[in-house]
Amino acid sequence: MAEANGNDMFLKTLQENTKKCIFAALLKNIIIMQKKGNKYGTHRVIEPKGVLPQPANKIDNNMDEIWDNEILIDVQTLNVDSASFTDIKTRAGGDHEKIKEIMFDIVAKQGKHRNPWTGSGGMLLGTVEKIGDALKGKINLKEGDKIATLVSLSLTPLRIDKIKEIRDEIDQVDIEGKAILFESGIYAKIPDDMPETLALSALDVAGAPAQTAKLCKPGDIVLIIGAGGKSGMLCCYEAKKRVGVTGKVIGMCHSQKSTERLEKLGFCDAVFAGNAHDPVGMMEKISELTNGEMADVTINNVNVPDTEMTTILCTKDTGVVYFFSMATNFTKAALGAEGVGSDVTMIVGNGYTRGHAEITLQLLRESKELWDIFTELYA
């Protein structure tokens, strides 16, 4: 009889423990369901509610746990966009400790690195640390992959634990920290056939040469403003490929050093050092170089403000202007074009166009001149 009672007690205890385990499992599933994130990352927005992460004033950068459709990245390098870094460096007077203070402050206040004065961010290089359950097996990524994010830091949840090194000549900052890539976020795996920093520098501006490929056609006169910089050199090479022998590529550089560098590359039919803040003077120069025809396509790659009217005046009335520069004030551009009676088509510098990462990396592979100069300057 005692043995029977003991068996009953054992079975009762087993049943109760089983119920507890089932309940715990159900509760765990409910918690996982509650952590289902929005494709565009709106679940990370703190304020104001109802907006996307990029225009949000503050987003959640808690990295202790991730939502089911997020990718956690162990960050190695921030490639701050040129307009943003130039602005931060100027405000810091070039002092690296002050640059660090500004960057830490930006992330502390916003949960992301969106420059409050330019509104722009950059992108990052890091290693995939964890992939949300909803994405596992659905994306071409695994933990341990080295990637460059191709979405702006101005919308990327970011935590900076330590700033290790600032390479202000190439706008790169090595850090210890974490970041989140949303389900909608695009990325590129770092290729095996080139140094990481070389790939990162090119991918940072991948939208520019890819858009150039779409805009330029045989016989066009193409003007590249800021032609001696990272995006400018890529655009010059791509533009020359597209316009052919019947077209013309003109490179406007800021300094004599970048002018000489671009001349040696041989991508342009004409190269000169000019002041993009002098719209009338630059218009006269382009008129001289084009026999009064002006540019069919003008691509603005500068990292400073107030170059909108130079871009517009150098372009023929039926031409196309592509503002890749994040320092562009689109109100000034729109009202300025109206003020001078210009009917140019103006395109906002979307940093993404289909296949832009592959196109840009291929440019480095097919041009020894580009590979060598990017290696010298950025790798």
N, C-alpha and C positions, 0 to 999 in steps of 0.2 A: 504493500500500500504506500509506504514511504517513497518507494522507487517510482511509483506512478505519479505521485505528487511532485517529485523532483523533475520528472520528464515534462509535466505540465508547466512547471515554472520555467524550465529551460525553453520550451516552445513559446511561451508567452513573452519571455525576454527577447527571444530571437525575432518574433513578430514585431515587437515594439522597436527594436533596433533597425529592422528592415524598413519599417514605416519611416523612421527618422532619416535613413539613408535616401529613401525615395523622395521624401520631402526636401532634403538638402539638395538633391540633384535637380528637382523641379525648380527650387528657389534659385539655384545657380543658373539654370536656363533662362529664368525670368530676368535675372540680372544682366545676362548676356544680351537678351532681347532689348533691354532698356538702353544698352550701350550701342545700339545701331545708329550709325552716323549718317549725316546728310552727304550726298555725293560731292557737293561743293564746299563742304566744311562749315556750314552755318551753325552746326552744333557747337562750334568753338567760339562763336561770337558772344562777347560779354555785353558790349554796348557800342552803338545802339542796336537793340534787337530788330531782327527783320532784314538786316543788310548782309551782304556777302563779306567774307573776311578781308578783302582788299580795302574797301572804303571804311571798314569798321574802325572805331577809335581804339578799341581794346579787344584782344582775343585771348582765349585761355591757352597758356603755354605750359600747362602741367604735363609732365612727361612720365609720371609715375605709372600711369596706365593709359592704354590707347583704346580708341573706339574700334569697332569691328571692321571698318573700311579705311583704316589709316595705315600708313607705313612710318615706322619710327626709324630715324636716321641718326647715326653717330657722326656728328659733323666734324670735318677736318679743316675745311677752308671756306670762307665767305668771299665770293667774288662780287664786291659791291659795285653797283653800276656807276659808270664814269661820272655822270652828272651829280649823283649823290655823294660819291667819295670826294670829288673836287670841292663840293660845298662844305662837307664836314672838315676836310683838311684846311680850307680857308678859315672857317670859324675857329679852328683850333690853332691857327697860326703855324701849322706844320708840326706842332708838338705832339709826339706820339702818345704821351700820357693823357693829354686833353682829348685826343681822338678816341682813346679807350673810354674816357669818361662819357663822351657824347654817345658812343655806341651802346654802352651799358645802360645809359639813361633812356635811350630810344626804346630798347627792348623791355626795360623795367616798366615803362609807362604804357606800352602798346602790346606787349607779348609777341612782337614781331619786329623786324628791322625795316620800318618804313620811314625814310627821311621826312621829318615834318615840314621841311622847307621846300623840298623838291617833289615830295610825294612818291618817289621811286625807291627801289630796293636793290635788286641784284639777283644772284642765285648762289648755290652752294655745291660743294663737293663733300661726299661722305659715304659711309658704309651702311648698308641696310642692316639694322639691328633686329627688327621685329616686324612681321607682317600680320595685319589684322585677319581674323578668321574668315571674314566674308570675302577676302581677296586671295586667300591661299589657293593655289592651283588655277587661278583665273588670270593671273598676270605673269609676264615673262621676267620674274624676279625671284630671287631666293635670298635668304639671310646670308650676309657675308659679301654680297655683290657691291662693288664700288660704282656709285652713280653720281651724275650731276643732275640736279633738278633744273627743269626748264620752265619753271614758274617763278614769279617774282618773290623775293624776300618780303615784299610789302604785303603779302597775304599768307606767308608761311609761319605757323607757330614755331617760335625759336626760343631756346634757352641758352644763354652764354654763361658758362661757368668760369672760363678763363680765356683771356686774349694772349696768345703766345707770341705772335709776331705780326708786325704790320709791314707789308711791302707796298708802300704808298706809290711807288713808281708804276705799279701795275694794278693798283686798286684791289689787292688781295689781302685778306686778314686770316691768319691761322688761329683757330680757337679750339677749346674743348667745350663741347656743348651738344645739345640734341635739337632735332627739328622733326616736324611732322609733314608728310606729304599726303594730301587728300586723295580720295579715289579718282577725282577728275584731273589730278596733277599729272603733268607729263615729265618725262625724265629721259636721260640717255645713259646707257652703260658706258663706262670709260673703256675705250678700245685698248687692246693689248699692244698695238703697234705704234703708240706714241706716249710721251710722258704725260702724267696726269695734269700737271699745271698747263701744259701746252693745249691739251684737249679742253680744259676748263676755260682758258682764255678765249678760245675760238667759239665754244658753245655759248658763252655769255652774250655774244652778239650774233648768234646764228640767224636770227630773223632778218638782219640787214642784207647779207648777200643772197639769201633765198628770195626775198622780196625783189631785189635787184634783178634776179633772173626772170621774174615774172613781168617786170615793168619795161625792161629794155628790149628793143628789137633791132634787127639789122638797119643800118643807116641813121640811127638816132645820134643826136648830140647829147651826151650825158655829162652833167656837172656833179662832182662829188665834193661837198663842203665838209671839211674835217677829214680830208682824204689821207692824211699821214698817220692817222690813228689806227687802232685795232680793227674796228668795223670798216673804216674808210679804205684800208688796204684790201680787205676782202672784197668790198664792193667794186673797187677799181678793177680788180682781176676779173670778177664775174661780169662786169659791164663790158669790158673789152671783148670777152668771149661772145657776148650777145650782139653787140653792134657790128662786129666784123670790120673788114677793111673799108667799108663805105661809111662807117660811123666814126664818131670822135668822142674820146673820153678826156675830160678836163678835171684835174685834181687841184683843189684849193686847199692849201695847208696853212697852219698857223705860224710855224717857226721855220727858220732857214734850215735847221737840222732835219725836221721832218720832210721838208721840201726836197733836200738832197737825197734823203733815204728813198723817197717815192720815185724820184728821177732814176735812181740806180735800178730800181725794180723793173722799170720799163713797161708798166701796165698802162700808162697814160700817153695820150698824144700831146698833151700840154700840161705842165705843172707849174704852179706859182705860189708864192707866199702872199697871202692876202688877209685883210682885216674884215671878218664877217660882220663886224659892228658898223661897217661903212657901206650901207646899201647902194648909194649912188655911185660911189667909186668902184665897187665890185661890179655893178651893172655895166659900167663903161668898159671895164676890163673884159668881161665876158662878151660884150658886143664886139670888141676889137678882135678877140680870139675866134669868134664865129661869123665874122663879116656881117654883123647885125642880125643874124638869125636867132640868137639866144638858144637856151637849152630846151630840148624836148622833154628831158627828165632831169630833175634836180633832186639829189639825195643829201639830206642834212644829217651829219653824224657828230656834230659838235657837242661839247659837254658844258657849255656856258649859255646863259639866257640872252635874249635880245638879238637873235640872228634871223628872225622870221622874215623881215622885209628884204634882206639880202637874198634869201632863198627865192622869194616870190618874184622880185624884180629881175633876177637873172634867168627866169624861166619864161619862154614864149607864152603868149596869151592862151594858146590852146594846149599848153604842156601840162605835165604832171609833176607835182611836188610830193616827195615822200619824207616826212619828218620822223626819222628814226630817233632823233635826239629827245631824251626825256627832259631836257631843259626847255623844250618848246612851250610857249604860252599860246594855246590854240585860240583864245579870244583875240590876242594880238594878231595872230595869223589871219583869222577870218575877217576881222574888221580892217586890218591893214590891206588885205587884197581888195576889199570893197573900196577902200579909200583911194587906191591908185587905179581902179577900174580894171583889175586883172581877173580874167576868167579861168585861172589855173585850177586844175583838179587837185585838191589837197588830201593826202592820205595820212591817217594817224599811224604812227610807228608801232604797229602790233608786233611784239617780239616773237610771235608764233606764226608760222605758215607751214602747211603740211610738208613734212620731209626736211624741215630746215636743219636739223642736227646732222642728218646723213649728208646733205648737200654741202654743208660747211666743212665738215671733217674731210670730205672728199677733195675739197679745194686744196687743203694742206697736203694731201697725198699726191695730187697731180701736179702741184707747182713746187718745185724745189726752192724757188725764190721765196715763196710764202713760208714754207716749212722752215727755212734757215732764219728768216727775219723774226718769225714768231718764236722760234727756239731761243734766239739771241735776246729778245726783249722780254719774253713772258715765261719761258721754261727754265 
